Amino acid sequence: MMAKKKTFEESMKQLEQIVEDLEDGDLPLEDALKKFEDGVLLSKFCFQKLDETEKKVSLLLKGPGGQIQETPFLSTGENLKEER
């Protein structure tokens, strides 16, 4: 049977649980280290998913002639500056 593909949302929930567990401070050292390692892997997965998604996103803006033109998504808010 094929393993279920992990989603961003599931990974974030797991990561949040790991953070809570580590913040409690009640784990034995070995368990805390394992959770930390799992958290690092989940964090990398989530960042990768966000990066992939950001690359897919584009904003549709009206060009000078009123036509719709596709503009790459800029994460720093530069698209908003360009519209003004």
C-alpha positions in Angstrom: 0.0 0.0 0.0 1.3 3.5 -0.9 1.9 5.9 1.9 -0.3 8.9 2.1 1.4 12.1 0.8 2.1 14.5 3.5 0.4 17.9 3.2 1.6 21.3 4.3 -1.2 21.6 6.8 -0.5 18.2 8.4 3.2 19.0 8.6 2.5 22.4 10.3 0.2 20.7 12.9 2.9 18.1 13.6 5.5 20.9 13.9 3.3 22.9 16.2 2.9 19.8 18.4 6.6 19.2 18.5 7.2 22.8 19.5 4.7 22.4 22.3 6.3 19.2 23.5 9.7 20.7 23.5 8.6 23.9 25.3 7.0 21.8 28.1 10.5 20.6 28.9 9.3 17.2 30.3 10.9 15.0 27.7 13.9 12.9 28.3 17.0 14.2 26.4 16.9 11.4 23.8 13.2 12.0 23.1 13.7 15.7 22.9 16.5 15.3 20.4 14.4 13.0 18.2 11.6 15.5 18.3 14.0 18.3 17.4 15.3 16.3 14.5 11.8 15.6 13.3 10.9 19.3 13.7 13.9 20.3 11.5 12.8 17.9 8.8 9.2 19.1 9.0 10.4 22.7 8.9 12.4 22.1 5.8 9.5 20.4 4.1 7.2 23.3 5.0 9.7 25.9 3.7 10.1 23.9 0.5 6.3 23.8 0.0 6.0 27.5 0.6 8.8 28.2 -1.8 7.2 26.0 -4.5 3.8 27.7 -4.0 5.3 31.2 -4.1 6.8 30.4 -7.4 3.5 29.3 -8.8 1.6 32.4 -7.7 1.4 35.3 -10.0 -0.6 38.5 -9.8 -2.8 39.7 -12.6 -2.5 43.4 -13.1 -4.0 45.7 -15.7 -1.4 47.0 -18.1 -1.2 50.6 -19.4 -3.6 49.9 -22.2 -6.2 48.2 -19.8 -5.2 44.7 -20.9 -4.5 42.1 -18.3 -0.9 41.1 -18.0 0.6 38.5 -15.8 3.2 39.7 -13.4 5.4 37.5 -11.2 4.7 37.5 -7.5 7.1 39.6 -5.5 7.1 38.6 -1.8 8.4 42.0 -0.6 5.2 43.9 -1.6 6.9 45.5 -4.6 3.8 44.7 -6.7 1.8 47.0 -4.6 4.3 49.8 -5.0 4.2 49.3 -8.8 0.4 49.7 -8.9 0.5 53.2 -7.4 
